[in-house]
Amino acid sequence: MQYLVSVIDDRTASATDDELAAIDGFNERIQADGSWVFAGGLAAPSSATVIDNRDGAAVFTDGPFVESKEYLAGFWVLEAPDLDVALRLAAEGSRACHRRVEVRPFL
């Protein structure tokens, strides 16, 4: 089963050198144990473009989908046999990046 682990932050590119090293170490470990599917950091919400094409005429709006103090700063997509393993891995990722994370299973 695959899980999305969302990294929550209130600043852009805020990781320290120590945090970046810890994230690299965590990434290497989960790649080695087969839990890694994909991961990435995201640019600031101000760089986002929201597109609404529900009515057949695409409307492009600069900026984030919602105004919020906290936002999705990065993510991991993990492969885990069950939610307990995904939560354990997410806890390790939270410690590595020194941020709160949210875990959600893919449908």
GIMOFEN-V763960 format. One record per run of one state. SS is the DSSP state (hx for helix, st for strand, lp for the rest). FROM is the first residue (numbers start at 1). TO is the last residue. If there is no record, write none. Layout:
ss: <SS & SS>
from: <FROM & FROM>
to: <TO & TO>
This chain:
ss: <lp & st & lp & hx & lp & st & lp & hx & lp & st & lp & st & lp & st & lp & hx & lp & st & lp>
from: <1 & 2 & 10 & 17 & 33 & 36 & 42 & 45 & 48 & 49 & 53 & 59 & 63 & 71 & 80 & 83 & 98 & 100 & 106>
to: <1 & 9 & 16 & 32 & 35 & 41 & 44 & 47 & 48 & 52 & 58 & 62 & 70 & 79 & 82 & 97 & 99 & 105 & 107>
